[in-house]
């Protein structure tokens, strides 16, 4: 099971990628094809032509991690390149986990759940002083 922190974004390369590519070539694809910074700490996902192999590239601050998965049978439900010409598809970590678990996101529906808004940095300042005029 793949578990990513909520602040980590996943950038999926739609279509196919040559799975012979290793660290340096996937880093270059991240920069040129996805137009993203591979040193950002986000995850970059690539799928092979037969759609039975996936590679994930991740920078942890000290070096690159390259995760690979090859299915024994079947294929991943990997999206085709978008018609609008977008270079990548941005996903949440749970959506990537769903794809890697065999779920086709285009055929499934997500229930609308409430999600907490992004935290602002105002909580780091401490509580607001209470005015004596209001009491």
ABEGO torsion letter per residue (X at the ends): XBBBBAABBBBBBBEBBBAABBAAAAAAAAAAAAGBBAAAGBBBBBBBAAGABBBBBBBAGAEBBBBBBBBABEBBBBBBBBAAGBABBBBBAAAAAAAAAGBBAAABBBBBBBBBBBBBAAAAAEBBBBBAAAX
